[in-house]
């Protein structure tokens, strides 16, 4: 079996976690790229990586690289995805995968035309727990899905210059933590929501600092979501059926949940290991590359991007560089 060689673009904290946790059979992190040659060389030295490049273009031109992992700010994702695909590299990109549906549609078409695999590094789509919960949710034993509730709050320092509130790098809660909440909801909903209601508060820089969202689809399944950068809230998802409800705490990388039956009894469910969250993504992506079978999760990514487009349109939130 051919060894798959990964290259990383962007060497911040996410790339450090990815590199530290990387443990995949028949693949390795072969090269890293940064806009700073010194940073790239230092990162490669610290992590025992063979090659380092002081520009993204140099890394993308390396014929040994099979897969690109993009860990830059999401304002740069679309450009780097297209350049990676043009250089015949498969792409796993951090969330939010791009800024809008138009960018995603172009990337999906290019990946399809070149028979390359493109996916978003959304842990929810890859954790074993979610496969187990989805199986239970769809086997008919729980009755109809009725309501989903999702909350995600993180208290960020009210500093207009940091990336969370900086409009020049597409700051705001929606594209950072909201994509997790929406991905959780869309994963369980039977179809794409057609009715979307929302309200928002803006930070002084003009980006969204918190929002409330209501979704409803053709099956009359509903989801309510609360996201904020200005208060700590639990990362919690509740999925309610006619016969009881799942509760998933710390849901982005969860490995356990509870099911509360309608009679009040509680069942504990465990699958996978939170510490291996990134490796579940890597393993599934490697399998997709080897089989040349693009991941089904990209359809969910597309649906979430469409919802975020609608929300930002309702809010009047646009970025000059889109």
Secondary structure, 3 states (H helix, E strand, C coil): CCCEEEEEECCCHHHHHHHHHCCCCCEEEEEEECCCHHHHHHHHHHHCCCEEECCHHHHHCCCCCCEEEECCCHHHHHHHHHHHHHCCCEEEECCCCCCCHHHHHHHHHHHHHCCCCEEECCHHHCCHHHHHHHHHHHCCCCCCEEEEEEEEECCCCCCCCCCCCCHHHCCCHHHHHHHHHHHHHHHHCCCCCCEEEEEEEECCCCCEEEEEEEEECCCCCEEEEEEECCCCEEEEEEEEECCEEEEEECHHHCCEEEEEECCCCEEEEECCCHHHHHHHHHHHHHHHHHHCCCCCHHHHHHHHHHHHHHHHHHHCCCCCCC
